Amino acid sequence: MKNKLFITIIFLFGLLLLSSCSKESIDDTLYLNQIQETELTAKNSKIIDAGFNEYGFNWNAHHFNGILFNAIVGDNLYNDLFFGDWEPYTGNDEEYLTKYPLAVYLPWDYRHINLVMHWNEALISKEGIYPDDWIDSNGWITFHYSGMDEDGNRWSQFQKWVTAKSTDYILDGKWYNMNDEEIGIYYSLDTAYEKIVLIQVVNSGNIHPDFFNPYVNTTSSGLGKYKIH
């Protein structure tokens, strides 16, 4: 959740980017309410011991609640890039672009996309540290994006990703397991995501053009299915 970014944020930031996923589990109202109620308590720091920082990350709780643009700017994965020391966007376009004119290349319209993320310790630690390698790590992450289209109608997309196993392989843009069963989509536009598998995409409404088409792994879209015991 990053081509333009991926998703695809962390996640591409997801610059760009659930077996038992029901309509209730991806209800827009629930996630939008969470975003409105989130208190960003930390100032001038991307990591704190507990609670949300000013970007919307709660590393300790393995959670993000905010907007996609800030998920990109505030992600520790990108600290060494040109936007690694930027402050979060807080709603004033003119002020932000005056201070950070390169923001229009991230892309800029992601400031209008809400994002809720959840991940486990294997993917990113409670200190906000990424492992050297995700292969065979039992890591997973979920993204729930939501926003408004040009006509003012709400849209949303829910994604599930799992880390690949050493026995998985890639063929024609898809991941397959050792039994030659298709397990998900291969995302190559962000090197950070080349070792994780997109196993499900659930869409509602007129999806933002940067995002994925609906996808379901018919073998299993449950996170537990891919855990290495």
Secondary structure, DSSP 4 states (H G I P E B T S, - for coil): -------SHHHH-BS---TT--TGGG-HHHHHHHHHH------S-S--SSS--TTSEEGGGTEEEEEHHHHHHT-GGGTTSTTTTPPPP-S-HHHHHHH-GGGGGTTGGGGG-EEEEEE-TTTS-TTSPPPS--TTS--EEEEEEEEE-TTS-EEEEEEEEEEPPTT-EEETTEEE-TTS-EEEEE--SSGGGTTEEEEEEEEESS--TTSPPPEE-SS---GGGG---
